[in-house]
Amino acid sequence: MTDVKPTRCGMVSIVGRPNVGKSTLMNHLIGQKVSITSRKPQTTRHRIHGIHTRDHYQIIFADTPGIHTGQDRALNRAMNDAAVSTLSGVDVVCMMVDGLKWTPADEHVLSLLPQHPEMPVLLIINKVDSLDDKAQLLPHIETLSERYPFDAVVPVSALREQNLEALENALVERLPEGEFWYDEDQLTDRSLRFMAAEIIREKVVRQLGQELPHQVSVEVEMWEDGPRITEISAAILVERRGQKKILIGDGGDRIKQIGTQAREDIERLIERKVMLNLWVKIKAGWSDDARALRSLGYDERS
């Protein structure tokens, strides 16, 4: 008689300072992009649930904005609130760090970790593939383990998918028994409109690098599914006329490139042809306006 494994299901929060690889990790664990990535810090702005289902378990990952200090705009406060709110009401917390690096921002995240023993907290050390001297890893782990009673420490490379199976096993062991929360083929709790807006914003961030600050948001204003093609119209919001000029580019070349790259990714997401119309709007001060942020979907739960 074959032993039947109990069904397990629970919520896992991934927290850390900006740009340590949280979104890349979640995307690779799930097997599909559900959270946007770039080399630029603070690319993730919303709390996004990615859903990973196997035969006997379902992990709901909460990918969060990077917890950061020193910036007091309304947008930054909303991003921090979204991240910190996931430190309670979940089954497992994962703190992610970048290799052997340790900064004041990491120290701040460490200070926010749950202090009650019934909440398992794992330390994920990312980007170990890039370490020149892996012998330094063990003393680094010992030092951090003296700072906080981590339930487990798992070194990984999210980008190269190294040791992710060990991480997944460590998470499953700590999930409570219970029924699945979502259908087995569901990958995220976010709508297609939200995902399309995030894809467009990712292309803006990747295309512009350091030329444009993070005062950019995307609002999908129209989504219409026709018999053969889906037509989407979206506005890219900036705060100043100079930012609009940078975003459009010479003769509209840059906005065309952004549109082409975004359209291709959206077509892969929804598995049908897309006509994507983009334009740039100036909305002065939106990133420091609490009311404007709420209208764009930013709050402590977002």
PEFEN-V369461 format. One record per backbone hydrogen bond with DSSP energy under -1.0 kcal/mol. CO is the residue of the C=O (numbers start at 1). NH is the residue of the N-H. E is the energy in kcal/mol with one decimal. If there is no record, write none. Layout:
# PEFEN-V369461
{{CO NH E} {CO NH E}}
This chain:
# PEFEN-V369461
{{7 178 -2.7} {8 58 -2.0} {10 60 -2.7} {11 91 -2.2} {11 92 -1.7} {12 62 -3.0} {13 94 -3.4} {15 96 -2.8} {16 67 -2.2} {21 25 -2.2} {22 26 -2.2} {23 27 -2.6} {24 28 -2.1} {25 29 -2.4} {26 30 -2.3} {27 31 -2.1} {27 32 -1.0} {48 63 -2.8} {49 189 -1.2} {50 61 -3.2} {52 59 -2.9} {56 8 -2.5} {57 54 -3.0} {58 10 -1.7} {59 52 -2.7} {60 12 -2.9} {61 50 -2.4} {62 14 -2.1} {63 48 -2.4} {73 77 -2.3} {74 78 -2.4} {75 79 -2.3} {76 80 -2.4} {77 81 -2.6} {78 82 -2.2} {79 83 -1.9} {80 84 -3.0} {81 85 -2.1} {83 86 -1.3} {84 87 -1.9} {92 13 -2.5} {93 122 -2.8} {94 15 -3.1} {95 124 -3.1} {97 126 -2.7} {98 101 -2.1} {103 107 -2.1} {104 108 -2.0} {105 109 -2.0} {106 110 -2.6} {107 111 -1.8} {109 112 -1.3} {110 113 -1.1} {116 119 -1.7} {120 93 -2.3} {121 151 -2.9} {122 95 -2.9} {123 154 -2.9} {124 97 -2.5} {125 156 -3.0} {126 99 -2.0} {127 130 -1.3} {128 131 -1.2} {133 136 -1.7} {134 137 -1.5} {136 140 -1.5} {137 141 -2.5} {138 142 -2.5} {139 143 -2.2} {140 144 -2.2} {141 145 -2.4} {142 146 -1.2} {144 148 -1.3} {148 150 -2.2} {152 123 -2.5} {154 125 -1.6} {156 128 -1.9} {157 162 -2.0} {162 157 -1.7} {163 167 -1.6} {164 168 -2.7} {165 169 -2.5} {166 170 -2.1} {167 171 -2.0} {168 172 -2.6} {169 173 -2.1} {171 174 -1.1} {172 175 -1.4} {176 9 -2.1} {183 186 -1.6} {187 51 -2.9} {191 195 -2.3} {192 196 -2.6} {193 197 -2.2} {194 198 -2.3} {195 199 -2.2} {196 200 -2.2} {197 201 -2.2} {198 202 -2.4} {199 203 -2.0} {200 204 -1.8} {201 205 -2.5} {202 206 -2.8} {203 207 -2.4} {204 208 -2.3} {205 209 -1.6} {208 211 -2.8} {214 216 -2.1} {217 237 -3.2} {219 235 -2.8} {222 233 -2.4} {224 231 -2.8} {229 226 -2.5} {230 275 -2.7} {231 224 -2.6} {232 277 -3.1} {233 221 -2.0} {233 222 -1.8} {234 279 -1.5} {235 219 -2.6} {236 281 -2.6} {237 217 -1.6} {238 283 -3.5} {240 244 -1.6} {241 245 -2.1} {242 246 -1.9} {243 247 -2.4} {244 248 -2.3} {245 249 -2.2} {248 255 -1.6} {249 252 -1.8} {250 253 -1.8} {252 256 -1.7} {253 257 -2.1} {254 258 -2.5} {255 259 -2.3} {256 260 -2.5} {257 261 -2.5} {258 262 -2.5} {259 263 -2.6} {260 264 -2.1} {261 265 -1.7} {262 266 -2.7} {263 267 -2.5} {264 268 -1.7} {265 269 -1.9} {266 270 -2.7} {267 271 -1.6} {273 230 -2.5} {275 232 -3.0} {277 234 -2.7} {279 236 -2.9} {281 238 -2.6} {283 286 -1.7} {285 288 -1.5} {286 289 -1.5} {287 75 -2.4} {289 293 -2.5} {290 294 -2.1} {291 295 -1.9} {292 296 -1.2} {293 298 -2.9} {294 297 -1.4} {299 302 -1.6}}
